[in-house]
Amino acid sequence: MEVLLRKVGRKPGRAVVGRLLRAPRKGNVLVIEFPDGLHEYVTTPVRRILRLCGQDVYYLQTANSRYRLEVRSGDAVSLEVGGAR
């Protein structure tokens, strides 16, 4: 599935568009493959996952950063959405 990943916060970076290789889960890294098929964007382990109700937009908090993940096309993402501890 094609996704758009954008960093949220004081220093937002450029948007990353690519194919999500595996669904983000708490404790695992998020891996997005670039369209060229040669490069990947890998985050630090995911701490929290929040979903906007009724939309395919997710907010992820990792060990170092916060991201907004928007599903552009493909099947629905099956995520383990959990609360804060």
Biopython code that builds the backbone (N, CA, C, O; Angstrom):
import numpy as np
from Bio.PDB.StructureBuilder import StructureBuilder

atoms = [
    (1, "MET", "N", (0.832, -1.170, 0.000)),
    (1, "MET", "CA", (0.000, 0.000, 0.000)),
    (1, "MET", "C", (0.881, 1.238, 0.000)),
    (1, "MET", "O", (1.949, 1.247, 0.611)),
    (2, "GLU", "N", (0.439, 2.265, -0.676)),
    (2, "GLU", "CA", (1.215, 3.500, -0.767)),
    (2, "GLU", "C", (0.828, 4.434, 0.368)),
    (2, "GLU", "O", (-0.352, 4.640, 0.650)),
    (3, "VAL", "N", (1.848, 4.996, 1.016)),
    (3, "VAL", "CA", (1.623, 5.877, 2.156)),
    (3, "VAL", "C", (2.444, 7.150, 2.024)),
    (3, "VAL", "O", (3.407, 7.221, 1.260)),
    (4, "LEU", "N", (2.030, 8.156, 2.796)),
    (4, "LEU", "CA", (2.768, 9.407, 2.917)),
    (4, "LEU", "C", (3.123, 9.555, 4.384)),
    (4, "LEU", "O", (2.236, 9.553, 5.238)),
    (5, "LEU", "N", (4.412, 9.684, 4.690)),
    (5, "LEU", "CA", (4.887, 9.834, 6.061)),
    (5, "LEU", "C", (5.495, 11.210, 6.190)),
    (5, "LEU", "O", (6.369, 11.590, 5.411)),
    (6, "ARG", "N", (5.027, 11.960, 7.182)),
    (6, "ARG", "CA", (5.530, 13.313, 7.401)),
    (6, "ARG", "C", (5.880, 13.479, 8.871)),
    (6, "ARG", "O", (5.091, 13.121, 9.745)),
    (7, "LYS", "N", (7.044, 14.014, 9.141)),
    (7, "LYS", "CA", (7.477, 14.257, 10.507)),
    (7, "LYS", "C", (6.698, 15.438, 11.076)),
    (7, "LYS", "O", (6.469, 16.425, 10.377)),
    (8, "VAL", "N", (6.292, 15.345, 12.331)),
    (8, "VAL", "CA", (5.525, 16.385, 13.001)),
    (8, "VAL", "C", (6.373, 16.938, 14.138)),
    (8, "VAL", "O", (7.041, 16.180, 14.842)),
    (9, "GLY", "N", (6.351, 18.253, 14.322)),
    (9, "GLY", "CA", (7.085, 18.834, 15.430)),
    (9, "GLY", "C", (7.795, 20.106, 15.036)),
    (9, "GLY", "O", (7.460, 20.744, 14.037)),
    (10, "ARG", "N", (8.790, 20.467, 15.844)),
    (10, "ARG", "CA", (9.517, 21.717, 15.621)),
    (10, "ARG", "C", (10.343, 21.699, 14.356)),
    (10, "ARG", "O", (10.482, 22.732, 13.702)),
    (11, "LYS", "N", (10.895, 20.555, 13.992)),
    (11, "LYS", "CA", (11.738, 20.453, 12.799)),
    (11, "LYS", "C", (11.132, 19.460, 11.815)),
    (11, "LYS", "O", (11.655, 18.358, 11.645)),
    (12, "PRO", "N", (10.032, 19.840, 11.164)),
    (12, "PRO", "CA", (9.445, 18.884, 10.219)),
    (12, "PRO", "C", (10.363, 18.687, 9.017)),
    (12, "PRO", "O", (10.899, 19.648, 8.466)),
    (13, "GLY", "N", (10.532, 17.464, 8.631)),
    (13, "GLY", "CA", (11.371, 17.135, 7.481)),
    (13, "GLY", "C", (10.530, 17.025, 6.229)),
    (13, "GLY", "O", (9.343, 17.350, 6.227)),
    (14, "ARG", "N", (11.163, 16.561, 5.162)),
    (14, "ARG", "CA", (10.424, 16.395, 3.915)),
    (14, "ARG", "C", (9.507, 15.186, 4.029)),
    (14, "ARG", "O", (9.739, 14.287, 4.838)),
    (15, "ALA", "N", (8.477, 15.177, 3.218)),
    (15, "ALA", "CA", (7.531, 14.066, 3.218)),
    (15, "ALA", "C", (8.159, 12.864, 2.523)),
    (15, "ALA", "O", (8.899, 13.012, 1.550)),
    (16, "VAL", "N", (7.859, 11.685, 3.031)),
    (16, "VAL", "CA", (8.345, 10.443, 2.451)),
    (16, "VAL", "C", (7.145, 9.720, 1.852)),
    (16, "VAL", "O", (6.195, 9.390, 2.562)),
    (17, "VAL", "N", (7.190, 9.477, 0.552)),
    (17, "VAL", "CA", (6.130, 8.745, -0.131)),
    (17, "VAL", "C", (6.704, 7.419, -0.593)),
    (17, "VAL", "O", (7.769, 7.375, -1.209)),
    (18, "GLY", "N", (6.005, 6.352, -0.299)),
    (18, "GLY", "CA", (6.494, 5.041, -0.699)),
    (18, "GLY", "C", (5.542, 3.949, -0.308)),
    (18, "GLY", "O", (4.386, 4.195, 0.035)),
    (19, "ARG", "N", (6.049, 2.730, -0.364)),
    (19, "ARG", "CA", (5.246, 1.547, -0.070)),
    (19, "ARG", "C", (5.562, 1.068, 1.340)),
    (19, "ARG", "O", (6.724, 0.860, 1.691)),
    (20, "LEU", "N", (4.535, 0.900, 2.131)),
    (20, "LEU", "CA", (4.682, 0.410, 3.495)),
    (20, "LEU", "C", (4.972, -1.083, 3.441)),
    (20, "LEU", "O", (4.152, -1.854, 2.942)),
    (21, "LEU", "N", (6.130, -1.500, 3.948)),
    (21, "LEU", "CA", (6.517, -2.909, 3.876)),
    (21, "LEU", "C", (5.858, -3.759, 4.940)),
    (21, "LEU", "O", (5.524, -4.915, 4.682)),
    (22, "ARG", "N", (5.661, -3.215, 6.132)),
    (22, "ARG", "CA", (4.945, -3.946, 7.170)),
    (22, "ARG", "C", (4.203, -2.948, 8.043)),
    (22, "ARG", "O", (4.645, -1.817, 8.246)),
    (23, "ALA", "N", (3.087, -3.388, 8.544)),
    (23, "ALA", "CA", (2.259, -2.512, 9.374)),
    (23, "ALA", "C", (3.005, -2.131, 10.643)),
    (23, "ALA", "O", (3.651, -2.981, 11.255)),
    (24, "PRO", "N", (2.927, -0.878, 11.046)),
    (24, "PRO", "CA", (3.611, -0.457, 12.275)),
    (24, "PRO", "C", (2.956, -1.086, 13.504)),
    (24, "PRO", "O", (1.732, -1.102, 13.634)),
    (25, "ARG", "N", (3.769, -1.585, 14.370)),
    (25, "ARG", "CA", (3.295, -2.162, 15.623)),
    (25, "ARG", "C", (4.160, -1.627, 16.747)),
    (25, "ARG", "O", (5.331, -1.301, 16.549)),
    (26, "LYS", "N", (3.584, -1.543, 17.902)),
    (26, "LYS", "CA", (4.312, -1.042, 19.062)),
    (26, "LYS", "C", (5.543, -1.907, 19.315)),
    (26, "LYS", "O", (5.444, -3.130, 19.415)),
    (27, "GLY", "N", (6.692, -1.265, 19.417)),
    (27, "GLY", "CA", (7.939, -1.976, 19.674)),
    (27, "GLY", "C", (8.748, -2.301, 18.433)),
    (27, "GLY", "O", (9.932, -2.622, 18.538)),
    (28, "ASN", "N", (8.128, -2.222, 17.247)),
    (28, "ASN", "CA", (8.822, -2.511, 15.989)),
    (28, "ASN", "C", (9.102, -1.226, 15.229)),
    (28, "ASN", "O", (8.476, -0.196, 15.480)),
    (29, "VAL", "N", (10.040, -1.292, 14.305)),
    (29, "VAL", "CA", (10.361, -0.130, 13.474)),
    (29, "VAL", "C", (9.373, -0.042, 12.311)),
    (29, "VAL", "O", (8.755, -1.037, 11.933)),
    (30, "LEU", "N", (9.234, 1.145, 11.756)),
    (30, "LEU", "CA", (8.401, 1.392, 10.588)),
    (30, "LEU", "C", (9.318, 1.425, 9.375)),
    (30, "LEU", "O", (10.314, 2.149, 9.371)),
    (31, "VAL", "N", (8.991, 0.646, 8.340)),
    (31, "VAL", "CA", (9.828, 0.564, 7.147)),
    (31, "VAL", "C", (9.002, 0.957, 5.928)),
    (31, "VAL", "O", (7.958, 0.362, 5.661)),
    (32, "ILE", "N", (9.475, 1.965, 5.185)),
    (32, "ILE", "CA", (8.830, 2.420, 3.964)),
    (32, "ILE", "C", (9.842, 2.323, 2.835)),
    (32, "ILE", "O", (10.953, 2.845, 2.928)),
    (33, "GLU", "N", (9.434, 1.641, 1.757)),
    (33, "GLU", "CA", (10.307, 1.469, 0.588)),
    (33, "GLU", "C", (10.031, 2.597, -0.409)),
    (33, "GLU", "O", (8.878, 2.867, -0.742)),
    (34, "PHE", "N", (11.090, 3.250, -0.882)),
    (34, "PHE", "CA", (10.950, 4.311, -1.873)),
    (34, "PHE", "C", (10.531, 3.714, -3.212)),
    (34, "PHE", "O", (10.748, 2.527, -3.452)),
    (35, "PRO", "N", (9.928, 4.532, -4.097)),
    (35, "PRO", "CA", (9.465, 4.029, -5.391)),
    (35, "PRO", "C", (10.559, 3.390, -6.252)),
    (35, "PRO", "O", (10.256, 2.536, -7.085)),
    (36, "ASP", "N", (11.811, 3.782, -6.070)),
    (36, "ASP", "CA", (12.885, 3.193, -6.876)),
    (36, "ASP", "C", (13.185, 1.746, -6.491)),
    (36, "ASP", "O", (13.848, 1.032, -7.242)),
    (37, "GLY", "N", (12.700, 1.309, -5.323)),
    (37, "GLY", "CA", (12.905, -0.065, -4.884)),
    (37, "GLY", "C", (14.283, -0.346, -4.315)),
    (37, "GLY", "O", (14.555, -1.467, -3.888)),
    (38, "LEU", "N", (15.153, 0.647, -4.302)),
    (38, "LEU", "CA", (16.526, 0.449, -3.829)),
    (38, "LEU", "C", (16.761, 0.997, -2.426)),
    (38, "LEU", "O", (17.699, 0.580, -1.745)),
    (39, "HIS", "N", (15.927, 1.915, -1.998)),
    (39, "HIS", "CA", (16.144, 2.576, -0.712)),
    (39, "HIS", "C", (14.934, 2.404, 0.188)),
    (39, "HIS", "O", (13.812, 2.204, -0.278)),
    (40, "GLU", "N", (15.186, 2.487, 1.497)),
    (40, "GLU", "CA", (14.130, 2.368, 2.491)),
    (40, "GLU", "C", (14.274, 3.476, 3.522)),
    (40, "GLU", "O", (15.375, 3.967, 3.771)),
    (41, "TYR", "N", (13.153, 3.864, 4.119)),
    (41, "TYR", "CA", (13.144, 4.800, 5.234)),
    (41, "TYR", "C", (12.760, 3.989, 6.462)),
    (41, "TYR", "O", (11.698, 3.367, 6.487)),
    (42, "VAL", "N", (13.610, 3.989, 7.475)),
    (42, "VAL", "CA", (13.391, 3.194, 8.676)),
    (42, "VAL", "C", (13.395, 4.119, 9.883)),
    (42, "VAL", "O", (14.306, 4.931, 10.046)),
    (43, "THR", "N", (12.373, 3.995, 10.734)),
    (43, "THR", "CA", (12.289, 4.815, 11.939)),
    (43, "THR", "C", (12.858, 4.046, 13.127)),
    (43, "THR", "O", (13.229, 2.878, 13.007)),
    (44, "THR", "N", (12.920, 4.701, 14.248)),
    (44, "THR", "CA", (13.252, 4.028, 15.501)),
    (44, "THR", "C", (11.997, 3.286, 15.971)),
    (44, "THR", "O", (10.929, 3.497, 15.397)),
    (45, "PRO", "N", (12.082, 2.435, 16.981)),
    (45, "PRO", "CA", (10.913, 1.654, 17.417)),
    (45, "PRO", "C", (9.709, 2.525, 17.792)),
    (45, "PRO", "O", (9.854, 3.583, 18.404)),
    (46, "VAL", "N", (8.518, 2.053, 17.407)),
    (46, "VAL", "CA", (7.265, 2.772, 17.642)),
    (46, "VAL", "C", (6.854, 2.619, 19.102)),
    (46, "VAL", "O", (6.879, 1.521, 19.658)),
    (47, "ARG", "N", (6.472, 3.748, 19.716)),
    (47, "ARG", "CA", (5.994, 3.727, 21.102)),
    (47, "ARG", "C", (4.473, 3.789, 21.175)),
    (47, "ARG", "O", (3.853, 3.049, 21.938)),
    (48, "ARG", "N", (3.867, 4.684, 20.370)),
    (48, "ARG", "CA", (2.415, 4.867, 20.403)),
    (48, "ARG", "C", (1.870, 5.003, 18.994)),
    (48, "ARG", "O", (2.545, 5.506, 18.096)),
    (49, "ILE", "N", (0.624, 4.540, 18.812)),
    (49, "ILE", "CA", (-0.068, 4.681, 17.534)),
    (49, "ILE", "C", (-1.464, 5.222, 17.823)),
    (49, "ILE", "O", (-2.217, 4.649, 18.610)),
    (50, "LEU", "N", (-1.793, 6.326, 17.177)),
    (50, "LEU", "CA", (-3.128, 6.915, 17.311)),
    (50, "LEU", "C", (-3.747, 7.024, 15.932)),
    (50, "LEU", "O", (-3.049, 7.318, 14.961)),
    (51, "ARG", "N", (-5.062, 6.790, 15.831)),
    (51, "ARG", "CA", (-5.748, 6.868, 14.535)),
    (51, "ARG", "C", (-6.854, 7.906, 14.605)),
    (51, "ARG", "O", (-7.592, 7.972, 15.588)),
    (52, "LEU", "N", (-6.967, 8.725, 13.547)),
    (52, "LEU", "CA", (-8.077, 9.658, 13.449)),
    (52, "LEU", "C", (-9.321, 8.868, 13.085)),
    (52, "LEU", "O", (-9.300, 8.064, 12.152)),
    (53, "CYS", "N", (-10.380, 9.088, 13.798)),
    (53, "CYS", "CA", (-11.619, 8.340, 13.616)),
    (53, "CYS", "C", (-12.182, 8.531, 12.214)),
    (53, "CYS", "O", (-12.342, 9.658, 11.745)),
    (54, "GLY", "N", (-12.481, 7.420, 11.551)),
    (54, "GLY", "CA", (-13.096, 7.447, 10.237)),
    (54, "GLY", "C", (-12.171, 7.796, 9.094)),
    (54, "GLY", "O", (-12.640, 7.999, 7.974)),
    (55, "GLN", "N", (-10.881, 7.872, 9.330)),
    (55, "GLN", "CA", (-9.922, 8.226, 8.284)),
    (55, "GLN", "C", (-8.752, 7.257, 8.311)),
    (55, "GLN", "O", (-8.530, 6.563, 9.303)),
    (56, "ASP", "N", (-8.005, 7.215, 7.210)),
    (56, "ASP", "CA", (-6.784, 6.416, 7.161)),
    (56, "ASP", "C", (-5.579, 7.297, 7.457)),
    (56, "ASP", "O", (-4.616, 7.328, 6.691)),
    (57, "VAL", "N", (-5.642, 8.014, 8.578)),
    (57, "VAL", "CA", (-4.554, 8.874, 9.028)),
    (57, "VAL", "C", (-4.166, 8.428, 10.435)),
    (57, "VAL", "O", (-5.009, 8.307, 11.323)),
    (58, "TYR", "N", (-2.865, 8.188, 10.612)),
    (58, "TYR", "CA", (-2.344, 7.705, 11.884)),
    (58, "TYR", "C", (-1.247, 8.639, 12.378)),
    (58, "TYR", "O", (-0.504, 9.214, 11.582)),
    (59, "TYR", "N", (-1.153, 8.785, 13.682)),
    (59, "TYR", "CA", (-0.046, 9.520, 14.291)),
    (59, "TYR", "C", (0.784, 8.517, 15.065)),
    (59, "TYR", "O", (0.261, 7.765, 15.889)),
    (60, "LEU", "N", (2.076, 8.510, 14.798)),
    (60, "LEU", "CA", (2.997, 7.564, 15.419)),
    (60, "LEU", "C", (4.016, 8.314, 16.252)),
    (60, "LEU", "O", (4.539, 9.342, 15.823)),
    (61, "GLN", "N", (4.297, 7.809, 17.429)),
    (61, "GLN", "CA", (5.380, 8.337, 18.236)),
    (61, "GLN", "C", (6.436, 7.249, 18.331)),
    (61, "GLN", "O", (6.154, 6.119, 18.727)),
    (62, "THR", "N", (7.655, 7.612, 17.959)),
    (62, "THR", "CA", (8.766, 6.670, 18.062)),
    (62, "THR", "C", (9.661, 7.100, 19.216)),
    (62, "THR", "O", (9.339, 8.040, 19.943)),
    (63, "ALA", "N", (10.763, 6.424, 19.376)),
    (63, "ALA", "CA", (11.693, 6.758, 20.449)),
    (63, "ALA", "C", (12.242, 8.175, 20.292)),
    (63, "ALA", "O", (12.546, 8.830, 21.289)),
    (64, "ASN", "N", (12.374, 8.663, 19.041)),
    (64, "ASN", "CA", (12.981, 9.973, 18.809)),
    (64, "ASN", "C", (12.061, 11.018, 18.207)),
    (64, "ASN", "O", (12.328, 12.211, 18.349)),
    (65, "SER", "N", (10.989, 10.619, 17.542)),
    (65, "SER", "CA", (10.205, 11.560, 16.746)),
    (65, "SER", "C", (8.722, 11.229, 16.762)),
    (65, "SER", "O", (8.290, 10.203, 17.288)),
    (66, "ARG", "N", (7.952, 12.148, 16.158)),
    (66, "ARG", "CA", (6.523, 11.936, 15.946)),
    (66, "ARG", "C", (6.242, 12.078, 14.461)),
    (66, "ARG", "O", (6.822, 12.935, 13.794)),
    (67, "TYR", "N", (5.352, 11.237, 13.940)),
    (67, "TYR", "CA", (5.058, 11.212, 12.517)),
    (67, "TYR", "C", (3.559, 11.185, 12.275)),
    (67, "TYR", "O", (2.780, 10.743, 13.120)),
    (68, "ARG", "N", (3.171, 11.671, 11.091)),
    (68, "ARG", "CA", (1.799, 11.554, 10.593)),
    (68, "ARG", "C", (1.867, 10.613, 9.395)),
    (68, "ARG", "O", (2.589, 10.884, 8.436)),
    (69, "LEU", "N", (1.125, 9.515, 9.442)),
    (69, "LEU", "CA", (1.117, 8.514, 8.383)),
    (69, "LEU", "C", (-0.247, 8.539, 7.715)),
    (69, "LEU", "O", (-1.266, 8.297, 8.362)),
    (70, "GLU", "N", (-0.266, 8.833, 6.421)),
    (70, "GLU", "CA", (-1.509, 8.883, 5.660)),
    (70, "GLU", "C", (-1.487, 7.780, 4.617)),
    (70, "GLU", "O", (-0.563, 7.701, 3.807)),
    (71, "VAL", "N", (-2.510, 6.927, 4.636)),
    (71, "VAL", "CA", (-2.609, 5.840, 3.663)),
    (71, "VAL", "C", (-3.200, 6.422, 2.388)),
    (71, "VAL", "O", (-4.319, 6.935, 2.397)),
    (72, "ARG", "N", (-2.453, 6.345, 1.294)),
    (72, "ARG", "CA", (-2.884, 6.904, 0.013)),
    (72, "ARG", "C", (-3.687, 5.910, -0.800)),
    (72, "ARG", "O", (-4.723, 6.265, -1.362)),
    (73, "SER", "N", (-3.228, 4.670, -0.874)),
    (73, "SER", "CA", (-3.928, 3.649, -1.648)),
    (73, "SER", "C", (-3.579, 2.284, -1.094)),
    (73, "SER", "O", (-2.582, 2.119, -0.392)),
    (74, "GLY", "N", (-4.405, 1.317, -1.415)),
    (74, "GLY", "CA", (-4.149, -0.044, -0.973)),
    (74, "GLY", "C", (-5.158, -0.499, 0.047)),
    (74, "GLY", "O", (-6.150, 0.182, 0.304)),
    (75, "ASP", "N", (-4.901, -1.658, 0.630)),
    (75, "ASP", "CA", (-5.809, -2.234, 1.617)),
    (75, "ASP", "C", (-5.716, -1.462, 2.929)),
    (75, "ASP", "O", (-4.776, -0.702, 3.160)),
    (76, "ALA", "N", (-6.699, -1.673, 3.765)),
    (76, "ALA", "CA", (-6.714, -1.020, 5.076)),
    (76, "ALA", "C", (-5.538, -1.532, 5.912)),
    (76, "ALA", "O", (-5.147, -2.695, 5.813)),
    (77, "VAL", "N", (-5.001, -0.664, 6.716)),
    (77, "VAL", "CA", (-3.876, -1.015, 7.578)),
    (77, "VAL", "C", (-4.407, -1.660, 8.845)),
    (77, "VAL", "O", (-5.329, -1.131, 9.466)),
    (78, "SER", "N", (-3.844, -2.788, 9.236)),
    (78, "SER", "CA", (-4.226, -3.392, 10.502)),
    (78, "SER", "C", (-3.150, -3.047, 11.522)),
    (78, "SER", "O", (-2.040, -3.577, 11.477)),
    (79, "LEU", "N", (-3.490, -2.165, 12.429)),
    (79, "LEU", "CA", (-2.543, -1.680, 13.410)),
    (79, "LEU", "C", (-2.987, -2.072, 14.794)),
    (79, "LEU", "O", (-4.181, -2.203, 15.066)),
    (80, "GLU", "N", (-2.022, -2.257, 15.666)),
    (80, "GLU", "CA", (-2.336, -2.438, 17.076)),
    (80, "GLU", "C", (-2.361, -1.058, 17.698)),
    (80, "GLU", "O", (-1.314, -0.506, 18.033)),
    (81, "VAL", "N", (-3.537, -0.503, 17.851)),
    (81, "VAL", "CA", (-3.673, 0.832, 18.430)),
    (81, "VAL", "C", (-3.786, 0.665, 19.918)),
    (81, "VAL", "O", (-4.708, 0.020, 20.417)),
    (82, "GLY", "N", (-2.834, 1.257, 20.634)),
    (82, "GLY", "CA", (-2.836, 1.125, 22.081)),
    (82, "GLY", "C", (-2.689, 2.477, 22.735)),
    (82, "GLY", "O", (-2.229, 3.433, 22.111)),
    (83, "GLY", "N", (-3.076, 2.555, 23.979)),
    (83, "GLY", "CA", (-2.980, 3.797, 24.725)),
    (83, "GLY", "C", (-1.623, 3.977, 25.368)),
    (83, "GLY", "O", (-0.751, 3.114, 25.265)),
    (84, "ALA", "N", (-1.454, 5.092, 26.024)),
    (84, "ALA", "CA", (-0.205, 5.399, 26.714)),
    (84, "ALA", "C", (-0.104, 4.588, 27.991)),
    (84, "ALA", "O", (-1.109, 4.225, 28.603)),
    (85, "ARG", "N", (1.103, 4.319, 28.369)),
    (85, "ARG", "CA", (1.330, 3.600, 29.631)),
    (85, "ARG", "C", (1.875, 4.526, 30.671)),
    (85, "ARG", "O", (2.131, 4.105, 31.800)),
]
sb = StructureBuilder()
sb.init_structure("model")
sb.init_model(0)
sb.init_chain("A")
sb.init_seg("    ")
for serial, (resi, resn, name, xyz) in enumerate(atoms, 1):
    if name == "N":
        sb.init_residue(resn, " ", resi, " ")
    sb.init_atom(name, np.array(xyz, "f"), 0.0, 1.0, " ", f" {name:<3s}", serial, name[0])
structure = sb.get_structure()
